[in-house]
Amino acid sequence: MRPSGGTKRSRDKGSPFLYGRTSFIAYGADPRFSYCLYVPDEIRRLCVYVHGTYRDAAFYRDQLMDFAVRNQVLLVCPMFPAGLIEPGDVDNYKLLRFHEIRYDQIMLGMLDEIRQRYAVPCERFMLGGFSGGAQFAHRFAYFHGGRLSALSLAAPGRVTLLDESLDWWSGVRDAERLFGRAIDIAALRALPIQLLVGENDDDDITVADDDPGWTPGANLAGATRRERLESLFRQYQRLGCDATLEIVDGCGHEWPPLREATIRFFEVSFTCADED
């Protein structure tokens, strides 16, 4: 879908810190959450990139700014703070649902707010994430794939297989009951998906059965991030998804060596969409 000619932004209203490389901005509907942006002079596309467990959202914004400038992309990096409800918790957003919080709905609400403030012309958006951010991103795509134009998954630790014999989060048997909507397989099949992992991202991250995050089938996809992403890729292939797997030489669990592959994928995906 070709983006409409782009929207010129104006600095006549509001602080200059809300344009270009912004400060963190509280989400109006729930100020526990916030986001930072790169807002170009003309907006043709929208991209969301989700932080990992360290919550370094501004790092990903800054690393992707040249991509945003070159392609007139409004770049959104949400911040989902640790320690909400449970003081020691660092994983809340990764499974989309935590106590009463629905993180997929929080992010969609942020995007509605951003679209209104900056008159963003595009309904669909690119979505990516590293590590815990990739956990969030692939689960978000299961329910909201129709909102996405491309999906980049970089080294998620725990993956959700589209397995109807296992409950959430290892599988999806009870997903519709938990989230109030069915998984959209047709939208996933229509979505360009990149799976990206370092060659040496091979730490054993087996989930012990006394871990608070354990669920039956937790280790079914493998013991390392690379094994788990390869399992996810094979399943996407079986479903007929437009998925590619890229293993980056000499790289462990780190994002900077994956940066160029991420940008290349996004640029190719929207170039192909413009040609349709």
Contacts in CASP RR format, 6 or more apart in sequence:
PFRMAT RR
TARGET T0000
AUTHOR 0000-0000-0000
METHOD contacts of the structure
MODEL  1
MRPSGGTKRSRDKGSPFLYGRTSFIAYGADPRFSYCLYVPDEIRRLCVYV
HGTYRDAAFYRDQLMDFAVRNQVLLVCPMFPAGLIEPGDVDNYKLLRFHE
IRYDQIMLGMLDEIRQRYAVPCERFMLGGFSGGAQFAHRFAYFHGGRLSA
LSLAAPGRVTLLDESLDWWSGVRDAERLFGRAIDIAALRALPIQLLVGEN
DDDDITVADDDPGWTPGANLAGATRRERLESLFRQYQRLGCDATLEIVDG
CGHEWPPLREATIRFFEVSFTCADED
1 124 0 8 1.000
1 149 0 8 1.000
1 273 0 8 1.000
1 276 0 8 1.000
2 273 0 8 1.000
2 274 0 8 1.000
2 276 0 8 1.000
3 44 0 8 1.000
3 45 0 8 1.000
3 121 0 8 1.000
3 122 0 8 1.000
3 274 0 8 1.000
4 121 0 8 1.000
4 122 0 8 1.000
5 44 0 8 1.000
5 121 0 8 1.000
6 42 0 8 1.000
6 43 0 8 1.000
6 44 0 8 1.000
6 72 0 8 1.000
6 121 0 8 1.000
7 42 0 8 1.000
7 43 0 8 1.000
7 118 0 8 1.000
7 119 0 8 1.000
7 120 0 8 1.000
7 121 0 8 1.000
8 41 0 8 1.000
8 42 0 8 1.000
9 19 0 8 1.000
9 39 0 8 1.000
9 40 0 8 1.000
9 41 0 8 1.000
9 42 0 8 1.000
9 43 0 8 1.000
9 118 0 8 1.000
9 119 0 8 1.000
11 19 0 8 1.000
17 23 0 8 1.000
18 25 0 8 1.000
18 37 0 8 1.000
18 39 0 8 1.000
18 117 0 8 1.000
19 39 0 8 1.000
20 37 0 8 1.000
20 38 0 8 1.000
20 39 0 8 1.000
20 40 0 8 1.000
21 38 0 8 1.000
21 61 0 8 1.000
21 62 0 8 1.000
21 65 0 8 1.000
22 36 0 8 1.000
22 37 0 8 1.000
22 38 0 8 1.000
22 39 0 8 1.000
23 36 0 8 1.000
24 34 0 8 1.000
24 35 0 8 1.000
24 36 0 8 1.000
24 57 0 8 1.000
24 58 0 8 1.000
24 79 0 8 1.000
25 34 0 8 1.000
25 35 0 8 1.000
25 36 0 8 1.000
25 37 0 8 1.000
26 33 0 8 1.000
26 34 0 8 1.000
27 33 0 8 1.000
27 34 0 8 1.000
27 35 0 8 1.000
27 106 0 8 1.000
27 109 0 8 1.000
27 110 0 8 1.000
27 113 0 8 1.000
28 113 0 8 1.000
29 109 0 8 1.000
29 113 0 8 1.000
30 106 0 8 1.000
32 81 0 8 1.000
32 84 0 8 1.000
33 78 0 8 1.000
33 79 0 8 1.000
33 80 0 8 1.000
33 81 0 8 1.000
33 106 0 8 1.000
33 110 0 8 1.000
34 78 0 8 1.000
34 79 0 8 1.000
35 57 0 8 1.000
35 76 0 8 1.000
35 77 0 8 1.000
35 78 0 8 1.000
35 79 0 8 1.000
35 110 0 8 1.000
35 114 0 8 1.000
36 57 0 8 1.000
36 58 0 8 1.000
36 61 0 8 1.000
36 77 0 8 1.000
36 79 0 8 1.000
37 61 0 8 1.000
37 74 0 8 1.000
37 75 0 8 1.000
37 76 0 8 1.000
37 77 0 8 1.000
37 114 0 8 1.000
38 61 0 8 1.000
38 64 0 8 1.000
38 65 0 8 1.000
38 68 0 8 1.000
38 69 0 8 1.000
38 73 0 8 1.000
38 74 0 8 1.000
38 75 0 8 1.000
39 74 0 8 1.000
39 118 0 8 1.000
40 68 0 8 1.000
40 69 0 8 1.000
40 72 0 8 1.000
40 73 0 8 1.000
40 74 0 8 1.000
41 72 0 8 1.000
42 72 0 8 1.000
43 72 0 8 1.000
43 73 0 8 1.000
43 74 0 8 1.000
43 118 0 8 1.000
43 119 0 8 1.000
43 120 0 8 1.000
43 121 0 8 1.000
43 122 0 8 1.000
44 71 0 8 1.000
44 72 0 8 1.000
44 73 0 8 1.000
44 121 0 8 1.000
44 122 0 8 1.000
45 71 0 8 1.000
45 72 0 8 1.000
45 73 0 8 1.000
45 74 0 8 1.000
45 122 0 8 1.000
45 125 0 8 1.000
45 126 0 8 1.000
45 270 0 8 1.000
46 73 0 8 1.000
46 74 0 8 1.000
46 76 0 8 1.000
46 111 0 8 1.000
46 115 0 8 1.000
46 120 0 8 1.000
46 122 0 8 1.000
46 124 0 8 1.000
46 125 0 8 1.000
46 126 0 8 1.000
47 64 0 8 1.000
47 67 0 8 1.000
47 68 0 8 1.000
47 73 0 8 1.000
47 74 0 8 1.000
47 75 0 8 1.000
47 76 0 8 1.000
47 125 0 8 1.000
47 126 0 8 1.000
47 127 0 8 1.000
47 128 0 8 1.000
47 266 0 8 1.000
48 76 0 8 1.000
48 77 0 8 1.000
48 78 0 8 1.000
48 107 0 8 1.000
48 111 0 8 1.000
48 125 0 8 1.000
48 126 0 8 1.000
48 127 0 8 1.000
48 128 0 8 1.000
49 60 0 8 1.000
49 61 0 8 1.000
49 64 0 8 1.000
49 75 0 8 1.000
49 76 0 8 1.000
49 77 0 8 1.000
49 127 0 8 1.000
49 128 0 8 1.000
49 129 0 8 1.000
50 77 0 8 1.000
50 78 0 8 1.000
50 80 0 8 1.000
50 93 0 8 1.000
50 127 0 8 1.000
50 128 0 8 1.000
50 129 0 8 1.000
50 130 0 8 1.000
50 132 0 8 1.000
50 133 0 8 1.000
50 134 0 8 1.000
50 136 0 8 1.000
50 137 0 8 1.000
51 57 0 8 1.000
51 59 0 8 1.000
51 60 0 8 1.000
51 77 0 8 1.000
51 78 0 8 1.000
51 79 0 8 1.000
51 80 0 8 1.000
51 129 0 8 1.000
51 130 0 8 1.000
51 132 0 8 1.000
51 133 0 8 1.000
52 129 0 8 1.000
52 130 0 8 1.000
52 131 0 8 1.000
52 132 0 8 1.000
52 133 0 8 1.000
53 82 0 8 1.000
53 90 0 8 1.000
53 91 0 8 1.000
53 131 0 8 1.000
53 132 0 8 1.000
55 79 0 8 1.000
55 80 0 8 1.000
55 81 0 8 1.000
55 82 0 8 1.000
57 77 0 8 1.000
57 78 0 8 1.000
57 79 0 8 1.000
58 77 0 8 1.000
60 77 0 8 1.000
60 129 0 8 1.000
60 130 0 8 1.000
60 255 0 8 1.000
61 75 0 8 1.000
61 77 0 8 1.000
63 255 0 8 1.000
63 256 0 8 1.000
63 259 0 8 1.000
64 75 0 8 1.000
64 259 0 8 1.000
64 262 0 8 1.000
64 263 0 8 1.000
65 75 0 8 1.000
67 73 0 8 1.000
67 75 0 8 1.000
67 263 0 8 1.000
67 266 0 8 1.000
67 267 0 8 1.000
68 74 0 8 1.000
68 75 0 8 1.000
71 267 0 8 1.000
71 270 0 8 1.000
73 126 0 8 1.000
74 114 0 8 1.000
74 118 0 8 1.000
74 120 0 8 1.000
76 110 0 8 1.000
76 111 0 8 1.000
76 114 0 8 1.000
76 125 0 8 1.000
78 106 0 8 1.000
78 107 0 8 1.000
78 110 0 8 1.000
80 92 0 8 1.000
80 93 0 8 1.000
80 103 0 8 1.000
80 106 0 8 1.000
82 88 0 8 1.000
82 89 0 8 1.000
82 90 0 8 1.000
82 92 0 8 1.000
83 89 0 8 1.000
83 90 0 8 1.000
83 92 0 8 1.000
84 92 0 8 1.000
84 98 0 8 1.000
84 101 0 8 1.000
85 92 0 8 1.000
85 98 0 8 1.000
85 99 0 8 1.000
85 101 0 8 1.000
86 92 0 8 1.000
89 98 0 8 1.000
91 132 0 8 1.000
91 213 0 8 1.000
92 98 0 8 1.000
92 101 0 8 1.000
92 103 0 8 1.000
93 103 0 8 1.000
93 133 0 8 1.000
93 136 0 8 1.000
94 132 0 8 1.000
94 133 0 8 1.000
94 135 0 8 1.000
94 136 0 8 1.000
94 139 0 8 1.000
94 158 0 8 1.000
95 135 0 8 1.000
95 139 0 8 1.000
95 168 0 8 1.000
95 169 0 8 1.000
96 102 0 8 1.000
96 103 0 8 1.000
96 104 0 8 1.000
96 136 0 8 1.000
96 139 0 8 1.000
96 140 0 8 1.000
96 143 0 8 1.000
96 179 0 8 1.000
97 103 0 8 1.000
97 178 0 8 1.000
97 179 0 8 1.000
102 179 0 8 1.000
103 136 0 8 1.000
104 139 0 8 1.000
104 140 0 8 1.000
104 143 0 8 1.000
104 144 0 8 1.000
104 179 0 8 1.000
107 140 0 8 1.000
108 144 0 8 1.000
108 147 0 8 1.000
111 125 0 8 1.000
114 120 0 8 1.000
123 147 0 8 1.000
124 146 0 8 1.000
124 147 0 8 1.000
124 148 0 8 1.000
124 149 0 8 1.000
125 147 0 8 1.000
125 148 0 8 1.000
125 149 0 8 1.000
126 148 0 8 1.000
126 149 0 8 1.000
126 150 0 8 1.000
126 151 0 8 1.000
126 152 0 8 1.000
126 266 0 8 1.000
126 269 0 8 1.000
126 270 0 8 1.000
127 137 0 8 1.000
127 140 0 8 1.000
127 141 0 8 1.000
127 148 0 8 1.000
127 150 0 8 1.000
127 151 0 8 1.000
127 152 0 8 1.000
128 134 0 8 1.000
128 137 0 8 1.000
128 151 0 8 1.000
128 152 0 8 1.000
128 153 0 8 1.000
128 154 0 8 1.000
128 262 0 8 1.000
129 136 0 8 1.000
129 137 0 8 1.000
129 152 0 8 1.000
129 153 0 8 1.000
129 154 0 8 1.000
130 154 0 8 1.000
130 155 0 8 1.000
130 255 0 8 1.000
130 258 0 8 1.000
131 154 0 8 1.000
131 155 0 8 1.000
131 156 0 8 1.000
131 157 0 8 1.000
131 253 0 8 1.000
131 255 0 8 1.000
132 156 0 8 1.000
132 157 0 8 1.000
133 156 0 8 1.000
134 153 0 8 1.000
134 154 0 8 1.000
134 155 0 8 1.000
134 156 0 8 1.000
134 157 0 8 1.000
135 156 0 8 1.000
135 157 0 8 1.000
135 158 0 8 1.000
135 159 0 8 1.000
137 151 0 8 1.000
137 152 0 8 1.000
137 153 0 8 1.000
137 156 0 8 1.000
138 151 0 8 1.000
138 153 0 8 1.000
138 156 0 8 1.000
138 159 0 8 1.000
138 160 0 8 1.000
138 232 0 8 1.000
139 160 0 8 1.000
139 169 0 8 1.000
141 148 0 8 1.000
141 151 0 8 1.000
141 187 0 8 1.000
141 188 0 8 1.000
141 191 0 8 1.000
141 193 0 8 1.000
142 160 0 8 1.000
142 162 0 8 1.000
142 172 0 8 1.000
142 175 0 8 1.000
142 183 0 8 1.000
142 184 0 8 1.000
142 188 0 8 1.000
143 175 0 8 1.000
143 179 0 8 1.000
143 181 0 8 1.000
143 183 0 8 1.000
143 184 0 8 1.000
144 184 0 8 1.000
145 151 0 8 1.000
145 184 0 8 1.000
145 187 0 8 1.000
145 188 0 8 1.000
145 191 0 8 1.000
146 184 0 8 1.000
146 187 0 8 1.000
146 190 0 8 1.000
146 191 0 8 1.000
148 187 0 8 1.000
148 191 0 8 1.000
149 191 0 8 1.000
149 192 0 8 1.000
149 269 0 8 1.000
149 270 0 8 1.000
149 273 0 8 1.000
150 191 0 8 1.000
150 192 0 8 1.000
150 193 0 8 1.000
150 194 0 8 1.000
150 265 0 8 1.000
150 266 0 8 1.000
150 269 0 8 1.000
150 270 0 8 1.000
151 191 0 8 1.000
151 192 0 8 1.000
151 193 0 8 1.000
151 194 0 8 1.000
152 193 0 8 1.000
152 194 0 8 1.000
152 196 0 8 1.000
152 262 0 8 1.000
152 265 0 8 1.000
152 266 0 8 1.000
153 193 0 8 1.000
153 194 0 8 1.000
153 195 0 8 1.000
153 196 0 8 1.000
153 229 0 8 1.000
153 232 0 8 1.000
154 196 0 8 1.000
154 197 0 8 1.000
154 255 0 8 1.000
154 258 0 8 1.000
154 262 0 8 1.000
155 196 0 8 1.000
155 197 0 8 1.000
155 198 0 8 1.000
155 201 0 8 1.000
155 225 0 8 1.000
155 229 0 8 1.000
155 253 0 8 1.000
155 255 0 8 1.000
155 258 0 8 1.000
156 225 0 8 1.000
156 228 0 8 1.000
156 229 0 8 1.000
156 232 0 8 1.000
157 205 0 8 1.000
157 225 0 8 1.000
157 228 0 8 1.000
158 169 0 8 1.000
158 205 0 8 1.000
158 207 0 8 1.000
158 218 0 8 1.000
158 228 0 8 1.000
159 221 0 8 1.000
159 228 0 8 1.000
159 229 0 8 1.000
159 231 0 8 1.000
159 232 0 8 1.000
160 168 0 8 1.000
160 169 0 8 1.000
160 170 0 8 1.000
160 171 0 8 1.000
160 172 0 8 1.000
161 170 0 8 1.000
161 171 0 8 1.000
161 172 0 8 1.000
161 220 0 8 1.000
161 221 0 8 1.000
161 231 0 8 1.000
161 232 0 8 1.000
161 235 0 8 1.000
162 171 0 8 1.000
162 172 0 8 1.000
162 183 0 8 1.000
162 185 0 8 1.000
162 235 0 8 1.000
162 239 0 8 1.000
163 170 0 8 1.000
163 171 0 8 1.000
163 172 0 8 1.000
163 173 0 8 1.000
163 220 0 8 1.000
164 171 0 8 1.000
164 172 0 8 1.000
164 173 0 8 1.000
165 171 0 8 1.000
165 173 0 8 1.000
166 172 0 8 1.000
166 173 0 8 1.000
166 215 0 8 1.000
166 216 0 8 1.000
166 217 0 8 1.000
166 220 0 8 1.000
167 173 0 8 1.000
167 174 0 8 1.000
167 215 0 8 1.000
167 216 0 8 1.000
168 174 0 8 1.000
168 175 0 8 1.000
168 178 0 8 1.000
168 215 0 8 1.000
169 215 0 8 1.000
170 215 0 8 1.000
170 216 0 8 1.000
170 217 0 8 1.000
170 218 0 8 1.000
170 220 0 8 1.000
170 221 0 8 1.000
171 217 0 8 1.000
172 183 0 8 1.000
175 182 0 8 1.000
175 183 0 8 1.000
176 182 0 8 1.000
176 183 0 8 1.000
185 239 0 8 1.000
188 236 0 8 1.000
188 239 0 8 1.000
188 241 0 8 1.000
189 239 0 8 1.000
189 240 0 8 1.000
189 241 0 8 1.000
189 242 0 8 1.000
190 242 0 8 1.000
191 241 0 8 1.000
191 242 0 8 1.000
192 242 0 8 1.000
192 265 0 8 1.000
192 269 0 8 1.000
192 272 0 8 1.000
193 236 0 8 1.000
193 241 0 8 1.000
193 242 0 8 1.000
193 243 0 8 1.000
193 244 0 8 1.000
194 243 0 8 1.000
194 244 0 8 1.000
194 246 0 8 1.000
194 261 0 8 1.000
194 262 0 8 1.000
194 265 0 8 1.000
195 229 0 8 1.000
195 232 0 8 1.000
195 233 0 8 1.000
195 236 0 8 1.000
195 243 0 8 1.000
195 244 0 8 1.000
195 245 0 8 1.000
195 246 0 8 1.000
196 229 0 8 1.000
196 245 0 8 1.000
196 246 0 8 1.000
196 248 0 8 1.000
196 258 0 8 1.000
196 261 0 8 1.000
196 262 0 8 1.000
196 265 0 8 1.000
197 225 0 8 1.000
197 226 0 8 1.000
197 229 0 8 1.000
197 245 0 8 1.000
197 246 0 8 1.000
197 247 0 8 1.000
197 248 0 8 1.000
198 226 0 8 1.000
198 247 0 8 1.000
198 248 0 8 1.000
198 249 0 8 1.000
198 250 0 8 1.000
198 251 0 8 1.000
198 252 0 8 1.000
198 253 0 8 1.000
198 257 0 8 1.000
198 258 0 8 1.000
199 226 0 8 1.000
199 247 0 8 1.000
199 248 0 8 1.000
199 249 0 8 1.000
199 250 0 8 1.000
199 251 0 8 1.000
199 252 0 8 1.000
200 250 0 8 1.000
200 251 0 8 1.000
200 252 0 8 1.000
201 224 0 8 1.000
201 225 0 8 1.000
201 226 0 8 1.000
201 251 0 8 1.000
201 252 0 8 1.000
201 253 0 8 1.000
202 224 0 8 1.000
202 225 0 8 1.000
202 226 0 8 1.000
202 252 0 8 1.000
203 224 0 8 1.000
203 225 0 8 1.000
203 253 0 8 1.000
204 223 0 8 1.000
204 224 0 8 1.000
205 223 0 8 1.000
205 224 0 8 1.000
205 225 0 8 1.000
206 219 0 8 1.000
206 223 0 8 1.000
207 213 0 8 1.000
207 214 0 8 1.000
207 218 0 8 1.000
207 219 0 8 1.000
208 214 0 8 1.000
211 218 0 8 1.000
220 231 0 8 1.000
221 227 0 8 1.000
221 228 0 8 1.000
221 231 0 8 1.000
221 232 0 8 1.000
222 228 0 8 1.000
222 231 0 8 1.000
225 253 0 8 1.000
226 247 0 8 1.000
229 245 0 8 1.000
230 245 0 8 1.000
233 243 0 8 1.000
233 245 0 8 1.000
236 243 0 8 1.000
237 243 0 8 1.000
244 265 0 8 1.000
246 261 0 8 1.000
248 257 0 8 1.000
248 258 0 8 1.000
248 261 0 8 1.000
250 257 0 8 1.000
251 257 0 8 1.000
251 258 0 8 1.000
END
